[in-house]
């Protein structure tokens, strides 16, 4: 049981170690820097979009269930 808890941690740690070992590259026209407002807007929009997609099934199932219950 103890191994089942720690084995799934190995792959994310290996990925993080691989990414940490890489050298930083110079910023170019195709990269999105983290110190400008565009990054903040994109991060906020992505968070809002994922949150809406998470909440939408719950919001839509309430009226659908109510409709199905009233059809009895």
Backbone as a ProteinNet text record, in pm:
[ID]
protein_1_A
[PRIMARY]
XXXXXXXXXXXXXXXXXXXXXXXXXXXXXXXXXXXXXXXXXXXXXXXXXXXXXXXXXXXXXXXXXXXXXXXX
[TERTIARY]
82.5	0	87.2	196.7	287	348.6	381.9	437.5	335.6	210.5	106.3	88.4	125.9	115.3	230.1	350.1	468	509.5	468.4	506.6	453.7	329.3	283	355.6	431	504.3	632.7	681.2	809.6	808.9	707.7	704.2	699.1	610.8	615.3	748.4	811.5	942	1048	1040.2	1135.2	1116.5	992.3	964.9	1015.6	990.9	1037.6	1189.8	1255.7	1401.7	1456.7	1389.4	1432.2	1415.7	1305.5	1282.7	1376.9	1411.1	1501.6	1643.2	1680.5	1815.1	1833.8	1725.1	1736.6	1784.8	1859.4	1906.4	1795.9	1791.8	1694.5	1735.4	1639.2	1667.3	1624.4	1677.7	1644.2	1500.2	1435.6	1297.2	1294.3	1201.3	1189.1	1045.8	1014.1	880.2	774.8	814.5	718.3	695.7	758.1	741.8	651.1	592	504.4	574	624	693.4	598	650.3	566.5	560.6	629.9	631.3	550.9	468.6	387.9	238.8	154.1	11	-56.8	-0.9	-60.8	-62.3	44.4	50.1	-59.1	-77.8	-181.4	-320.9	-345.7	-476.8	-498.7	-396.8	-409.3	-429	-358.2	-373.1	-512.9	-561.6	-695.9	-801.9	-788	-885.5	-887.1	-770.1	-762.8	-826	-797.9	-856.7	-1007.6	-1055.4	-1199.4	-1265.1	-1201.1	-1254.8	-1262	-1154.1	-1153.8	-1255.4	-1264.9	-1364.3	-1506	-1532.8	-1666.2	-1697	-1599.3	-1621.5	-1641.8	-1584.1	-1604.6	-1743.2	-1791.2	-1918.4	-2037.6	-2018.8	-2130.4	-2213	-2153.5	-2237.4	-2329.1	-2282.1	-2364.9	-2477.7	-2447.8	-2548.8	-2654.5	-2616.3	-2713	-2793.8	-2739.1	-2810.5	-2926.8	-2919.6	-3029.1	-3159.7	-3163.5	-3286.8	-3330.5	-3235.4	-3271.7	-3335.8	-3279.3	-3337.4	-3475.2	-3491	-3620.6	-3724.7	-3684.4	-3776.2	-3815.9	-3721.9	-3751.4	-3839.7	-3821.2	-3905.3	-4047.8	-4064.8	-4198.6	-4274.9	-4208.6	-4275.4	-4341.8	-4327.8	-4387.8	-4536.5
-118.5	0	125.3	118.4	232.5	257.9	151.7	168	226	187.8	238.8	389	440.8	585.2	660.7	604.1	676.1	646.1	534	500.7	602.7	649.9	749.9	884.1	907.7	1033	1031.3	914.5	901.7	970.3	949.1	1008.1	1161.2	1224.4	1370.9	1425.6	1357.7	1402.1	1387.6	1281	1262.9	1371.2	1406.3	1512.4	1646	1674.7	1800.2	1807	1697.1	1694.3	1714.5	1655.6	1673.1	1818.2	1880.7	2020.1	2114.5	2082.7	2167.6	2161.3	2050.4	2034.8	2109.2	2144.9	2214.4	2356.7	2404.9	2542.7	2636.6	2754.2	2855.3	2910.3	2930.7	2985.5	3131	3202.4	3343.2	3357.7	3462.5	3488.5	3539.5	3485.2	3526.2	3569.1	3591.2	3637.3	3529.6	3404.3	3295.7	3253	3318.9	3280.1	3379.3	3331.6	3415.6	3437.9	3557.6	3588.4	3592.2	3564.1	3561.2	3695	3795.3	3923.6	4032.1	3994	4094.8	4069.3	4167.7	4152.6	4044.4	4014.6	3911.1	3777.1	3747.2	3622.1	3617.9	3727.6	3733.2	3715.6	3778	3765.6	3622.6	3563	3424.2	3327.2	3349	3263	3276.2	3400.1	3422.7	3362	3380.3	3326.5	3173.9	3113.5	2967.4	2915.4	2980.2	2939.8	2954.7	3064.1	3087.3	2984.3	2953.9	2857.7	2717.5	2673.8	2540.6	2534.8	2641.8	2645.9	2640.2	2709.5	2704.7	2565.6	2501.6	2365.9	2266.7	2294	2206.9	2227.4	2351	2383	2357.3	2366.9	2357.3	2229.5	2110.7	1991.1	1995.7	2049.8	2059.6	2159.2	2271.1	2374.4	2327.7	2245	2201.1	2079.9	1999	1878.5	1910.4	2020.2	2055.8	2078.1	2166.4	2185.2	2061.6	1984.8	1862.9	1761.7	1745	1651	1700	1829.6	1883.5	1859.5	1876	1849.1	1701.7	1614.5	1470.7	1428.9	1490.7	1456.4	1508.3	1620.4	1675.2	1603.5	1521.8	1450.9	1323	1285.5	1161.6	1166.1
0	0	0	67.7	71.6	-65.8	-138.3	-272.2	-369.1	-354.8	-444.3	-428.4	-315.2	-292.8	-356.2	-357.4	-401.9	-545.8	-602.9	-740.5	-841	-832.7	-930.7	-923.2	-818	-804	-886.9	-922.7	-990.1	-1126.6	-1208.5	-1343.3	-1340	-1261.2	-1257	-1206.2	-1110.8	-1062.9	-1171	-1250.2	-1359.9	-1465.1	-1495.8	-1592.5	-1539.7	-1413.1	-1353.6	-1352.7	-1322.6	-1324.5	-1464.5	-1563.2	-1702.2	-1746.1	-1708	-1745.9	-1671.7	-1547.2	-1470.8	-1525.8	-1587.5	-1640.8	-1772.7	-1838.8	-1967.4	-1946.9	-2045.3	-2040.4	-2086.8	-2031.8	-2073	-2209.3	-2296.6	-2428.5	-2432.8	-2528.1	-2543.2	-2592	-2546.6	-2585.1	-2728.7	-2808.5	-2948.3	-2975.6	-3103	-3139.7	-3115	-3108.6	-3091.6	-2948.1	-2853	-2713.3	-2641	-2534.5	-2452.4	-2318.4	-2297.4	-2173.2	-2054.6	-1938.3	-1818.7	-1747.5	-1796.3	-1726.8	-1798.1	-1895.3	-1963.9	-1939.6	-1966.9	-1941	-2025.2	-2140.8	-2225.9	-2154.6	-2082.4	-2007.8	-1900.9	-1830.7	-1727.8	-1786.2	-1899.7	-1965	-2012.3	-2073.4	-2120.6	-2004	-1894.3	-1777.1	-1717.9	-1707.5	-1654.2	-1745.2	-1877.1	-1971.8	-1969.1	-1959.4	-1953.4	-1825.5	-1714.7	-1586.4	-1589.7	-1644.6	-1655.5	-1746.8	-1858.4	-1954.2	-1894.8	-1829.5	-1767.6	-1653	-1576.1	-1468.7	-1522.2	-1633.1	-1693.7	-1746.6	-1808.9	-1858.4	-1744.7	-1630	-1514.8	-1455	-1453.3	-1391.3	-1483	-1614	-1708.9	-1696.8	-1685.4	-1672.8	-1550.9	-1441.3	-1321.2	-1343	-1406.6	-1430.2	-1528.9	-1625	-1725	-1678	-1590	-1546.7	-1453.1	-1379.4	-1289.9	-1365.3	-1464.3	-1539.9	-1617.9	-1668.7	-1742.3	-1648.6	-1528.9	-1432	-1388.2	-1370.4	-1332.2	-1439.9	-1565	-1676.9	-1680.7	-1663.2	-1667.1	-1550	-1433.6	-1318.8	-1336.5	-1405	-1424.4	-1532.6	-1613.3	-1721.2	-1674.2	-1548.3	-1496.6	-1499.2
[MASK]
++++++++++++++++++++++++++++++++++++++++++++++++++++++++++++++++++++++++

